[in-house]
């Protein structure tokens, strides 16, 4: 578990504020997920690496899945059973390597997390576009 520390420099304050502005929590079926939206730069790089064809549904899925995997930065209430569907109700600590396992095991959760992330990214893009027009 990360220990929150107070920033000691202006740079740290700015970086912490930027990170906090992209971070949100989402509840699903009594589980809590912490996500950090990718930056605009990260999204552009993801699309470019994948080939940048927004009309290709496989490409769009790939970019969104990779973005979701990178965005999920914490959880609570997840059990081993949630990951493996084996009846083990013991708690599963967050680990970035387990994110794809969870998303594969819980398709409805993946869909809900993806839908919220996509909505938030679209809202951010809309705000940026509106600000650029002014």
PyMOL commands that set and color helices and strands:
alter all, ss='L'
color gray80, all
select helices_A, chain A and resi 10-22+40-50+57-71+80-84+96-105+107-133
alter helices_A, ss='H'
color red, helices_A
select strands_A, chain A and resi 23-28+31-36+72-76
alter strands_A, ss='S'
color yellow, strands_A
deselect
rebuild
show_as cartoon
